Amino acid sequence: LLDTNVEIDAKQDGLTALHWATRYAHGRVAEMIASRAKSVNTIDELGCTPLHWVARNGLTDLTTVLLEKGADHNVLDNEGMSPLEWATLNGNLNIYTIIAE
């Protein structure tokens, strides 16, 4: 799929492929998509970026990948929560530490 001419950043039902992969905790798939995505800061219908979903779902390895691709950890979702706050709320302390650095 990644080697075709498919628009990797296209949205379906308000979500990019990266949103789908991070929202449903498919870390390895998300990492492959992130490597080709034009932006890792796209916002879904809940105001979440892929980094929000990574923080919520405990995808520690993907946190660094997204931050290195320019993920903004200061974006607030529709509930007024940042990825750092979601990591804290869900007990994902490794992700909290990575984002806080």
C-alpha positions as CSV (number, residue, x, y, z in Angstrom):
1,L,0.0,0.0,0.0
2,L,2.8,2.5,0.9
3,D,4.6,1.8,-2.4
4,T,1.5,2.7,-4.5
5,N,0.3,6.2,-5.4
6,V,-2.3,6.2,-2.7
7,E,-2.7,9.5,-0.9
8,I,-1.5,8.5,2.6
9,D,-2.8,11.8,4.1
10,A,-6.3,11.5,2.7
11,K,-9.1,11.5,5.2
12,Q,-12.0,9.0,5.4
13,D,-14.7,9.7,7.9
14,G,-12.5,12.6,9.2
15,L,-9.5,10.4,9.9
16,T,-6.2,9.9,8.1
17,A,-4.6,6.5,7.9
18,L,-2.3,7.6,10.7
19,H,-5.3,8.4,12.9
20,W,-6.8,5.0,12.2
21,A,-3.6,3.2,13.1
22,T,-2.9,5.1,16.3
23,R,-6.5,5.2,17.4
24,Y,-6.8,1.4,17.2
25,A,-3.2,0.8,18.6
26,H,-1.6,-0.6,15.5
27,G,1.9,0.6,16.3
28,R,3.9,-1.0,13.6
29,V,1.4,0.1,10.9
30,A,1.3,3.6,12.3
31,E,5.1,3.8,12.2
32,M,5.2,2.9,8.5
33,I,2.5,5.4,7.8
34,A,4.2,8.1,9.8
35,S,7.3,7.7,7.8
36,R,5.4,8.7,4.6
37,A,2.9,11.2,6.1
38,K,3.2,14.8,5.1
39,S,1.9,15.9,8.5
40,V,1.6,14.1,11.8
41,N,-0.4,17.0,13.3
42,T,-3.7,16.5,11.5
43,I,-6.7,16.9,13.8
44,D,-9.6,14.4,13.8
45,E,-13.3,15.1,14.7
46,L,-12.4,14.8,18.4
47,G,-9.6,17.4,18.0
48,C,-7.0,14.7,18.5
49,T,-3.7,14.4,16.7
50,P,-2.1,11.0,16.2
51,L,0.1,11.9,19.3
52,H,-3.1,12.2,21.4
53,W,-4.0,8.6,20.4
54,V,-0.5,7.3,21.0
55,A,-0.5,8.8,24.5
56,R,-4.0,7.4,25.2
57,N,-3.2,4.0,23.9
58,G,0.3,3.6,25.4
59,L,2.2,3.2,22.1
60,T,5.6,4.2,23.7
61,D,7.8,3.4,20.7
62,L,5.7,5.5,18.3
63,T,5.8,8.5,20.6
64,T,9.4,9.2,19.7
65,V,8.8,8.6,16.0
66,L,6.0,11.1,15.9
67,L,7.9,13.7,17.9
68,E,10.9,13.3,15.6
69,K,8.5,13.9,12.7
70,G,7.4,17.2,14.3
71,A,4.4,16.2,16.3
72,D,3.1,19.1,18.4
73,H,2.6,18.0,22.0
74,N,0.9,21.3,22.9
75,V,-2.3,20.7,20.8
76,L,-5.4,20.5,22.9
77,D,-8.3,18.2,21.8
78,N,-12.0,19.0,22.1
79,E,-11.9,18.1,25.8
80,G,-9.0,20.6,26.4
81,M,-6.5,17.8,26.9
82,S,-3.0,17.6,25.6
83,P,-1.2,14.4,24.7
84,L,0.8,14.8,27.9
85,E,-2.4,15.0,30.0
86,W,-3.8,11.8,28.2
87,A,-0.5,10.0,29.0
88,T,-0.8,10.9,32.7
89,L,-4.6,10.1,32.9
90,N,-4.0,6.7,31.4
91,G,-0.9,5.9,33.4
92,N,1.4,5.8,30.4
93,L,4.4,7.2,32.4
94,N,7.0,6.3,29.8
95,I,5.1,8.4,27.2
96,Y,4.8,11.2,29.8
97,T,8.5,11.2,30.3
98,I,9.3,11.2,26.5
99,I,6.9,14.0,25.8
100,A,8.0,16.1,28.8
101,E,11.7,16.0,27.7
